């Protein structure tokens, strides 16, 4: 899958169909997730992959776009990583907005 309109074309390399794409609030990072539960963080300026997380699902970016919050599907725990380097972060990340389903009825 190719993403156009960026400074550098971004070719998303996944082993399965991509099911989710989310840009960071500042537009500098892109998260892609595929049907085989692989999540990748991309640097949109360089057009390169930052890190791959197998057996994960994407949850959210921090409001400043500096961190990505993922769920590790192997153990069900949240993983916070630096969206620029891909390194796991021990810094706390506060979720400032919760998404609630619409009321039934």
C-alpha positions as CSV (number, residue, x, y, z in Angstrom):
1,X,0.0,0.0,0.0
2,X,1.4,3.4,-0.9
3,X,0.6,6.7,0.8
4,X,1.0,9.7,-1.5
5,X,0.9,13.4,-0.8
6,X,3.8,13.3,1.8
7,X,7.3,14.8,1.4
8,X,8.6,11.3,0.6
9,X,6.3,8.5,-0.8
10,X,5.6,6.0,1.9
11,X,5.3,2.4,0.9
12,X,3.8,0.4,3.7
13,X,5.3,-3.1,3.8
14,X,3.2,-5.6,5.6
15,X,2.8,-9.3,5.3
16,X,-1.0,-9.1,5.4
17,X,-3.7,-6.6,4.3
18,X,-3.5,-3.2,6.2
19,X,-6.6,-2.7,8.3
20,X,-5.8,0.6,10.2
21,X,-3.9,3.8,9.5
22,X,-3.6,6.6,12.0
23,X,-1.5,9.8,11.7
24,X,0.0,11.3,14.9
25,X,-1.5,14.7,15.9
26,X,1.5,16.5,14.4
27,X,1.5,14.4,11.2
28,X,5.1,13.3,11.7
29,X,4.3,9.6,12.4
30,X,1.9,7.1,11.0
31,X,0.8,3.9,12.5
32,X,-0.3,1.0,10.4
33,X,-1.9,-2.2,11.6
34,X,-2.5,-5.4,9.6
35,X,-4.8,-8.3,9.7
36,X,-2.1,-10.5,11.3
37,X,-1.9,-8.1,14.3
38,X,1.4,-6.5,13.3
39,X,1.7,-2.8,14.1
40,X,4.3,-0.5,12.5
41,X,5.2,3.1,13.3
42,X,6.5,5.1,10.3
43,X,8.4,8.4,10.0
44,X,6.4,10.3,7.4
45,X,9.2,12.9,6.7
46,X,11.8,10.2,5.9
47,X,9.3,7.7,4.5
48,X,10.8,4.9,6.7
49,X,9.6,2.4,9.2
50,X,10.6,3.2,12.8
51,X,9.6,0.0,14.5
52,X,7.5,-3.1,14.2
53,X,5.4,-4.7,17.0
54,X,4.3,-8.2,16.3
55,X,1.1,-9.4,18.0
56,X,0.0,-5.9,19.0
57,X,-2.9,-3.6,18.4
58,X,-2.7,0.2,18.2
59,X,-4.5,2.2,20.9
60,X,-3.6,5.9,20.5
61,X,-1.0,8.6,20.1
62,X,-0.2,10.9,23.0
63,X,-1.7,14.3,22.4
64,X,1.7,15.7,21.4
65,X,2.4,12.8,19.1
66,X,5.6,11.8,20.8
67,X,4.4,8.5,22.2
68,X,2.4,5.6,20.7
69,X,0.3,3.5,23.1
70,X,-0.1,-0.2,22.0
71,X,-1.6,-3.2,23.5
72,X,0.7,-6.2,23.6
73,X,-1.6,-9.1,22.6
74,X,0.8,-11.7,24.0
75,X,0.2,-10.5,27.6
76,X,-2.6,-8.0,27.4
77,X,-0.5,-5.1,28.8
78,X,-0.2,-1.6,27.5
79,X,3.1,-0.7,25.9
80,X,4.2,3.0,25.6
81,X,6.9,3.7,23.1
82,X,8.7,6.8,21.8
83,X,7.1,7.4,18.4
84,X,10.4,8.9,17.1
85,X,12.8,6.1,18.0
86,X,10.5,3.1,18.7
87,X,12.1,2.5,22.1
88,X,9.8,1.4,24.9
89,X,9.2,4.2,27.3
90,X,8.8,4.0,31.1
91,X,7.4,7.6,31.1
92,X,3.8,7.6,32.2
93,X,1.3,8.5,29.5
94,X,-2.0,10.0,30.5
95,X,-5.0,9.2,28.3
96,X,-6.9,12.5,28.1
97,X,-9.9,11.4,26.0
98,X,-11.9,8.2,26.2
99,X,-14.0,7.0,23.4
100,X,-17.4,5.8,24.5
101,X,-19.8,3.9,22.3
102,X,-23.1,5.7,21.4
103,X,-26.0,5.0,23.7
104,X,-28.2,2.1,22.6
105,X,-31.8,2.7,21.5
